[in-house]
Amino acid sequence: MYDVSNGDGCVVDGVGRVSSDEGAASDGVSYGHDETRIAFDFSKRVFDVVTSIAALPIFFGLCLALLVLNPVWNKGSLFFTQPRVGKSGRVFTIFKFRTMETSLRVRKADEAHEVKRVTPLGFLMRRTRIDEVPQFLNVLMGHMSVVGPRPDMIEHADEFSREIPIYRERTRVLPGITGYAQTIQGYTDTIEMAREKARLDAFYVRNRNWRLEFLVIAKTFRVILTGYGAR
């Protein structure tokens, strides 16, 4: 069970490597040399920080535009925040531009998305992924990376970790603004889809390198242009 009593930075219980029966050789890959992986992770962090700083003018420009547009097409607060599960099972607060009408209800892991609550402007932001831009702040704060498994809500992560042992593999790296599974599979709202997502996330974690990073980024531009996987 995930412990969120201490707010940001609290540790999720039971996080570890994937069990051998479901995670061992499904993709036929190894973890690679530690020295190579450490060098990659360091260079990736440098890339994340530089990219996020470069994105700040876009972020502030969108904030100003939405402050003007929201009162008409997206009434409510500018931002949406929510606890999510990150690297090593640590819980952090994710930032997004709000796209839905406010509700205290938490969607179940196998429940269809509440599309009726999405506002007209929110639909456009979701389709173009503009709502994800504030997460560059999460990257600068060290909670996220530009590329990595998408962070799940605590309730969903708790259920997936019980039902899908390989799911825990994703917690070996920082979650991302965009991810390998997201660009291939799109949105998931069932346990079976979550199983496939977990397999794709595990493949990324074990094989992460610059070629795969830029492949995900290229696919992300396709997603932005086509609206693939938006809900």
N, C-alpha and C positions, 0 to 999 in steps of 0.2 A: 504494500500500500504506500502511496506517495504522501509524505509528510510536508505540509505547506504551512505549518504553524509559525515558522520563523520568517516567512516572506521570501524575498529574493535571496538566492544563494543556498537555500536549504537543500539537503541531499535526499534523493529518492532512494528508498531501501531496495536492496536486491539487484542492483545494477552490476552486470559483469559481462564476461564474454559469452557468446552464444553457445548453447549446449551442443555437444558433438553430434547428436542424432539428427538435428535439422540444419545445422550450419556448417558442418565440416567441409564437404566436398561438392555441394550442390552446384557451384560455379567452377569448380576445378582450379581454384587459384590459391595462392599462398599470401601471407602477409608481407612478404618482401623483407629487405634488409632494414634494420632499425635506423642505421645511419642515413640511408636514402630517404626513409619516411620522415625522419626528424628534419632533414634539410628541406624537404618539400613542404612540410607543415609550417616551418618558419617563413619560407618565401611566400606561402599562401597567405599568412597573416599580414605580411608587408603589403601584398596585393590588396587584401581586404581593406586595410586602413587607407591606402592611397585612393582606391576606388570610392570608398565612402566619403572621404573628404571632397573628392571631385563631385560627388552627387549632392553635396549640401546646398549649392545654389539652386538646383532643381527642386530639392525638398522645400526650401523656404519660398520659392516661387509658387509651388503648388499650394502651400499653406495660405498664401495671400489670395490666390485665385479661389480656393475653397471657402475662405471666409466671406467672400462676396457671393458665391453660388449656393452655398449650403442653406441659407435662410429660405430660399425658394424651392430647391429640389432635393434637399437632404437635411431637413430640420433636425437640429440637435448639436451635440458636441463635435468638435473637429476630429478628435482622436478616439480610438477604441483601444483599450488595454486589457490584457488577460494573462494569467499565469500559464506558462508553457514549460514543457520538460526539455532540457538541453543536454549538453555534454555531461557524461558521468551521472546522469539523472538529476542534475541540479535544476531547480526551478527558477525561472526568471520571468520578468514581465515583458511581453512582446508589445510593440507599438504598431498600430495600423491607422490609416484614415478610416473613420467610421463609414460603413456603407449600408447599415441596416437600422431599422427602428429599434429603440432600446427595449431589451427584455431581460428579466432576471433568470429565465429558464435556461438550463444547460442541455444542449442537444446530445442525445445518446450516440454511442460510437457507431451503431448500425442503423441510425435513423437518417432519412433523407434530409437534405438541407432545406431550411425554412426560407425558400425563395420568395414567399409572399411578403417577408419583412424587408427585403432589399428595396431601397429607395431608387427612384429613376436615375439620379446622379450616381448612386452607389453601384447600380448595374454597369454603368459605363466604366467606373473605376475598377470594378472587378474584371471586366472583360479585357481591359488594357493593363491590368495589374498595377495601376497607379496606387491602389490602396496599400500595396506592400512597401512603397518608397520609405516611409518612416523607419523601417527596419534597418536602414543604414545607420541609424542611431544605435540600435542593438549591436551592430557590427563594431562600431567604434567603442562601445562599452565592453566588448569582449564576450558578449553573450552568443553571438551568431557569426556566421561567415557568409560571404556572397553566395557560395555554392555549398550545399550539404543537405542532409535529410530535412524535410520540413518538420518543424517542431509541433508536436501534438498537444492538445489540452490534457491536463492531468488525469481527468476521468477516463479519457480515451486511451492514454498511454498505460494506465493501470490495467485496463481491460485487455488491451493488445498484448501486454507483457505476460499476462496469464494464459491467453489463448494461443499466442504465437511466440514460441521461445526465440526464434531468430530475430524477433523485433528488437531485442536488447542490443543487438550488434550496432545499431544506429547511434547509441549513446557513447561510442568510442570517439566520435568527432563532434565538432560544433554543428548545430543545425544551420540551415541555409535559407537565404531569401528565395533562392530557387534551388531545385534539386533534380538529380537524375531520374528518380521515380516520378516526380511531378511532371517532367517534360515528356516522359514516355507514356505514362498511364493516365495522367490527368487527375481529376477529382475522384476521391474514394469515399463511399458511404456504406459499405458492407464489410463484414468480417473477412469474407473471401477476397474482396478487393484489397483489404488491408494486408492479407497474407502475401499477395503478389507485390504490393508496395514494399513490404518488409524484405522480400527477396531482392528487389531492385536496390533498395537502400544498402543491404549487406554487400551487394556486388560493388556499389560505389565505394563503400568504406574500405573494402579489401583491395580495390584496384585504383584508388585515387592517385592521379598524376595530372600534370598540366594538360596533356592531350584530352583527358576526360573532362577536366574543368572547362576548357574552351568549347568542347562539344556541348556540354550542358548550357553554357552561356549562349551559344549559337542557336540551340533548340529553344531557349527562352525567348529570343527575339521572334522566332516563328510563332510561339505561343501568344506573344503580345500582339502580333500582326493578325493572327487568325482567331484569337479568343479561345483556343483549344483548352478544354478542361475547366472553363470558367463556370461558376455557379452563383 
